[in-house]
Amino acid sequence: MTKQQHLLIKMMEECGEVTQAASKVLLFGAGDAYKDGVPNTDSLLVEMNDLFTLMAMVQAELKLDTNDLGFTSVTRTKQKMEKVEKFMGYARERGILEKEKS
C-alpha cells in the first residue's frame, strides 16, 4: 500500500466517523454525553477536526490546488454555501424544513 492509498483510506474512515457523530447529535441531542461523558457536540467537533486534518494531508500528498480548476477554495466555499442556502429555502417552501425563528 502506498502512502497516498493509506491517507485516502484514513480520510474515508474519518468521513464515516463524522457521519456517526452527527447522527448521535440528531438521535440523542447535542448535549447528551452517554459516550465517555463527552457531549455529542464535542465528539462531532473532534471528528470534524480529524477529517479536516486528513483532508489537508491528502491535499498535500496529491498536490491538489483548487486554482488549477480556475477558482479558489474561497470562491468554491462561497458557491457551495449559496447553493445549500438556496435548497434550504426550497425545502422551507415545501414545508420539509422548519421556518427560521425570528
C-alpha positions as protocol buffer text, in pm:
chain_id: "A"
residue {
  index: 1
  type: MET
  ca { x: 0 y: 0 z: 0 }
}
residue {
  index: 2
  type: THR
  ca { x: 130 y: 344 z: -85 }
}
residue {
  index: 3
  type: LYS
  ca { x: 124 y: 648 z: 141 }
}
residue {
  index: 4
  type: GLN
  ca { x: -137 y: 801 z: -89 }
}
residue {
  index: 5
  type: GLN
  ca { x: -363 y: 496 z: -58 }
}
residue {
  index: 6
  type: HIS
  ca { x: -321 y: 490 z: 319 }
}
residue {
  index: 7
  type: LEU
  ca { x: -412 y: 859 z: 352 }
}
residue {
  index: 8
  type: LEU
  ca { x: -716 y: 818 z: 127 }
}
residue {
  index: 9
  type: ILE
  ca { x: -842 y: 527 z: 337 }
}
residue {
  index: 10
  type: LYS
  ca { x: -785 y: 720 z: 659 }
}
residue {
  index: 11
  type: MET
  ca { x: -979 y: 1016 z: 513 }
}
residue {
  index: 12
  type: MET
  ca { x: -1263 y: 781 z: 418 }
}
residue {
  index: 13
  type: GLU
  ca { x: -1269 y: 644 z: 773 }
}
residue {
  index: 14
  type: GLU
  ca { x: -1286 y: 996 z: 916 }
}
residue {
  index: 15
  type: CYS
  ca { x: -1583 y: 1072 z: 688 }
}
residue {
  index: 16
  type: GLY
  ca { x: -1761 y: 777 z: 847 }
}
residue {
  index: 17
  type: GLU
  ca { x: -1674 y: 893 z: 1197 }
}
residue {
  index: 18
  type: VAL
  ca { x: -1811 y: 1242 z: 1123 }
}
residue {
  index: 19
  type: THR
  ca { x: -2129 y: 1077 z: 993 }
}
residue {
  index: 20
  type: GLN
  ca { x: -2164 y: 871 z: 1309 }
}
residue {
  index: 21
  type: ALA
  ca { x: -2100 y: 1168 z: 1540 }
}
residue {
  index: 22
  type: ALA
  ca { x: -2353 y: 1383 z: 1350 }
}
residue {
  index: 23
  type: SER
  ca { x: -2616 y: 1110 z: 1374 }
}
residue {
  index: 24
  type: LYS
  ca { x: -2568 y: 1093 z: 1753 }
}
residue {
  index: 25
  type: VAL
  ca { x: -2633 y: 1467 z: 1779 }
}
residue {
  index: 26
  type: LEU
  ca { x: -2956 y: 1417 z: 1584 }
}
residue {
  index: 27
  type: LEU
  ca { x: -3064 y: 1097 z: 1759 }
}
residue {
  index: 28
  type: PHE
  ca { x: -2978 y: 1179 z: 2118 }
}
residue {
  index: 29
  type: GLY
  ca { x: -2930 y: 1556 z: 2131 }
}
residue {
  index: 30
  type: ALA
  ca { x: -2637 y: 1794 z: 2124 }
}
residue {
  index: 31
  type: GLY
  ca { x: -2574 y: 1792 z: 2497 }
}
residue {
  index: 32
  type: ASP
  ca { x: -2610 y: 1419 z: 2554 }
}
residue {
  index: 33
  type: ALA
  ca { x: -2288 y: 1272 z: 2692 }
}
residue {
  index: 34
  type: TYR
  ca { x: -2354 y: 898 z: 2702 }
}
residue {
  index: 35
  type: LYS
  ca { x: -2023 y: 813 z: 2536 }
}
residue {
  index: 36
  type: ASP
  ca { x: -1741 y: 865 z: 2787 }
}
residue {
  index: 37
  type: GLY
  ca { x: -1920 y: 1163 z: 2938 }
}
residue {
  index: 38
  type: VAL
  ca { x: -1825 y: 1372 z: 2633 }
}
residue {
  index: 39
  type: PRO
  ca { x: -2110 y: 1583 z: 2490 }
}
residue {
  index: 40
  type: ASN
  ca { x: -2212 y: 1478 z: 2141 }
}
residue {
  index: 41
  type: THR
  ca { x: -2123 y: 1821 z: 2001 }
}
residue {
  index: 42
  type: ASP
  ca { x: -1769 y: 1787 z: 2140 }
}
residue {
  index: 43
  type: SER
  ca { x: -1735 y: 1445 z: 1978 }
}
residue {
  index: 44
  type: LEU
  ca { x: -1860 y: 1590 z: 1649 }
}
residue {
  index: 45
  type: LEU
  ca { x: -1609 y: 1875 z: 1668 }
}
residue {
  index: 46
  type: VAL
  ca { x: -1322 y: 1632 z: 1736 }
}
residue {
  index: 47
  type: GLU
  ca { x: -1421 y: 1415 z: 1440 }
}
residue {
  index: 48
  type: MET
  ca { x: -1460 y: 1717 z: 1212 }
}
residue {
  index: 49
  type: ASN
  ca { x: -1113 y: 1835 z: 1312 }
}
residue {
  index: 50
  type: ASP
  ca { x: -972 y: 1489 z: 1241 }
}
residue {
  index: 51
  type: LEU
  ca { x: -1138 y: 1496 z: 897 }
}
residue {
  index: 52
  type: PHE
  ca { x: -1003 y: 1845 z: 819 }
}
residue {
  index: 53
  type: THR
  ca { x: -656 y: 1722 z: 915 }
}
residue {
  index: 54
  type: LEU
  ca { x: -677 y: 1421 z: 684 }
}
residue {
  index: 55
  type: MET
  ca { x: -818 y: 1638 z: 407 }
}
residue {
  index: 56
  type: ALA
  ca { x: -516 y: 1868 z: 436 }
}
residue {
  index: 57
  type: MET
  ca { x: -279 y: 1571 z: 434 }
}
residue {
  index: 58
  type: VAL
  ca { x: -444 y: 1425 z: 123 }
}
residue {
  index: 59
  type: GLN
  ca { x: -442 y: 1764 z: -46 }
}
residue {
  index: 60
  type: ALA
  ca { x: -68 y: 1798 z: 22 }
}
residue {
  index: 61
  type: GLU
  ca { x: 12 y: 1440 z: -79 }
}
residue {
  index: 62
  type: LEU
  ca { x: -177 y: 1467 z: -408 }
}
residue {
  index: 63
  type: LYS
  ca { x: -59 y: 1825 z: -462 }
}
residue {
  index: 64
  type: LEU
  ca { x: -419 y: 1937 z: -512 }
}
residue {
  index: 65
  type: ASP
  ca { x: -472 y: 2304 z: -584 }
}
residue {
  index: 66
  type: THR
  ca { x: -819 y: 2441 z: -650 }
}
residue {
  index: 67
  type: ASN
  ca { x: -658 y: 2720 z: -852 }
}
residue {
  index: 68
  type: ASP
  ca { x: -583 y: 2453 z: -1111 }
}
residue {
  index: 69
  type: LEU
  ca { x: -959 y: 2430 z: -1164 }
}
residue {
  index: 70
  type: GLY
  ca { x: -992 y: 2800 z: -1232 }
}
residue {
  index: 71
  type: PHE
  ca { x: -1129 y: 2908 z: -894 }
}
residue {
  index: 72
  type: THR
  ca { x: -1009 y: 2950 z: -540 }
}
residue {
  index: 73
  type: SER
  ca { x: -1126 y: 2740 z: -248 }
}
residue {
  index: 74
  type: VAL
  ca { x: -1280 y: 3057 z: -102 }
}
residue {
  index: 75
  type: THR
  ca { x: -1486 y: 3104 z: -419 }
}
residue {
  index: 76
  type: ARG
  ca { x: -1591 y: 2738 z: -419 }
}
residue {
  index: 77
  type: THR
  ca { x: -1683 y: 2755 z: -50 }
}
residue {
  index: 78
  type: LYS
  ca { x: -1898 y: 3062 z: -112 }
}
residue {
  index: 79
  type: GLN
  ca { x: -2067 y: 2898 z: -410 }
}
residue {
  index: 80
  type: LYS
  ca { x: -2141 y: 2584 z: -207 }
}
residue {
  index: 81
  type: MET
  ca { x: -2282 y: 2784 z: 84 }
}
residue {
  index: 82
  type: GLU
  ca { x: -2510 y: 2976 z: -155 }
}
residue {
  index: 83
  type: LYS
  ca { x: -2629 y: 2651 z: -313 }
}
residue {
  index: 84
  type: VAL
  ca { x: -2705 y: 2494 z: 27 }
}
residue {
  index: 85
  type: GLU
  ca { x: -2895 y: 2808 z: 134 }
}
residue {
  index: 86
  type: LYS
  ca { x: -3092 y: 2806 z: -192 }
}
residue {
  index: 87
  type: PHE
  ca { x: -3207 y: 2448 z: -143 }
}
residue {
  index: 88
  type: MET
  ca { x: -3281 y: 2505 z: 226 }
}
residue {
  index: 89
  type: GLY
  ca { x: -3513 y: 2784 z: 110 }
}
residue {
  index: 90
  type: TYR
  ca { x: -3679 y: 2546 z: -131 }
}
residue {
  index: 91
  type: ALA
  ca { x: -3718 y: 2286 z: 145 }
}
residue {
  index: 92
  type: ARG
  ca { x: -3883 y: 2554 z: 364 }
}
residue {
  index: 93
  type: GLU
  ca { x: -4121 y: 2642 z: 82 }
}
residue {
  index: 94
  type: ARG
  ca { x: -4216 y: 2274 z: 53 }
}
residue {
  index: 95
  type: GLY
  ca { x: -4275 y: 2251 z: 427 }
}
residue {
  index: 96
  type: ILE
  ca { x: -3996 y: 1999 z: 479 }
}
residue {
  index: 97
  type: LEU
  ca { x: -3758 y: 2230 z: 667 }
}
residue {
  index: 98
  type: GLU
  ca { x: -3899 y: 2433 z: 954 }
}
residue {
  index: 99
  type: LYS
  ca { x: -3906 y: 2808 z: 917 }
}
residue {
  index: 100
  type: GLU
  ca { x: -3632 y: 3006 z: 1088 }
}
residue {
  index: 101
  type: LYS
  ca { x: -3729 y: 3163 z: 1417 }
}
residue {
  index: 102
  type: SER
  ca { x: -3700 y: 3540 z: 1441 }
}
